[in-house]
Amino acid sequence: MEESLVDDFGMTAFHVCFSTIGGPRNALLQVLLLDNNRYPYNALLGWKDANDKLAMDYLVFNWTPENKILLQMTLQSWM
């Protein structure tokens, strides 16, 4: 994994996006999913952080009704 795509805690931009409660995450997720060459989501979504968690684990753990849209966007791009 390219070092610039992972922080000191092993978190990718997807981990941060999904672990943040509130805020304009739809726009951020659209940017991340838009450019698979810059942010290779197939690899990044499968990356485990220092807590042995996938980005999707944070999305489900912090579940809100609004997260349904994030989940749909991610699954449509990932599949």
Number of C-alpha atoms within 10 A of each C-alpha: 9 5 9 7 15 17 13 9 10 16 20 23 19 25 23 15 21 24 18 13 14 10 9 10 17 15 10 14 17 13 12 18 20 14 11 13 8 10 18 15 21 13 11 19 19 12 21 18 17 12 9 10 15 20 23 19 16 17 22 14 10 13 15 12 7 11 17 13 12 19 15 11 15 19 10 10 12 12 6
